[in-house]
Amino acid sequence: MSSSGFIKLHRRLLDSITWQQSAPPQKAVLITVLLMANHAPQAWRWQGQNFTAQPGQFITSIPKLVKNAGVSEKNVRTALKNLVAMKFITEQTTKHGRLITVVNW
């Protein structure tokens, strides 16, 4: 993940059900997910195989999300569960990490 560049955050997010039904810690996770998502294809080695994360995808872990969002592990897990239920993201998990995809990138 690169720490340079910026993302566009549209004001209509404020009107979305995803934003309105999220508690403040979950909003921090939502913004963190958007900031961590790749903006261009990125080559990774994942589960012993070469993989290319597409724009809107990234590979991470719960501890990394906790650190980046500045919230508890429970908040991260709750936020991810809710974001999946609201079809904002999809995730594939293994014991080694998780691939998160922002659905409407």
N, C-alpha and C positions, 0 to 999 in steps of 0.2 A: 504494500500500500504506500502510495506516495503522499507526502504531507503538503504538496504544493498544489496550487490551483484553487478553484472555487466551485461551488455548486449553485444552481439557480433554485431558489425556494419560492414557489408561487404563493401569493397571499390567499388563494382559494383553499389552501391547506387548512386554514382556520375554520372554514365552513364544512370540511369533510367529517364524516362520521368517525373516521380513524382518529382524527385530532380531538374531536369533541368527547369521545368516549375513553380517552386516555388520561390517566393520572399524570401529574408532572414528571415523575421518574420515567414513566413509559414514553413520554414525549421526548425526554433526553435520549432514550434508546432509539427512538424513531429517527431523530436528527443524526445520531451517531451512525446508524445504518446507512443513511443517505450519504454521509460524509465518507464512509469507508468503502462504498461501492466503487468499483472500477469505472472509469469513464472511457476506457479503451480496452481492447483485448489484452489479457495479461497471462503469460505462461506460468504454470504452477506444476509442482510434482505433488500429487495427492493420492493416497492409498496405493503407493507404489507404481503409479501410472502418470504419464504426462497428461496434463489437462490444461485447457485454456479457459480461463474465466472471462466471460463476455462482459460487455458494458452492463452495469447494473448488478453484477455478481461479485462476491468476494468470499474468501475462505478465512474463517476466524475461529475463535473459541469463546466460551463463556467468560473465562478470566480476562481475555483481551477486551471484550465488550464492557465488562465491569470497569476495567481501568479507563477505557476511552470515554464511557458515558458518565463515570463518576457516581454510579449508583450501586446498590447491593446486588448480589447474585440473584436473590429472589425477585428483585425488580426486573432484572434482565430476562430471566426465565418467563415471568408473567408477561412482559412486553412482547417477547418473541411469540409466545403462545397466542396472544391477542392479535398481533400483526398477521400471523398465519390465518387465524380465524376470519379476519377482515379482508383476507386476500390481498394484503399489501405486500407481503413477501411469501416466498416458499423457502423451505430449508431441507437440506439433506444432512443427516448427522451420522457420524461414526464415533468410535472411541478416540479417534485422532483429531477430530475437528468437525466443522460444519460449513457447508456451502450455503450461503444465503443469496437469494435472488430477489431483487426488487421487481415486483410483477409488472408494474406500469412504468417502466423506465423510460 
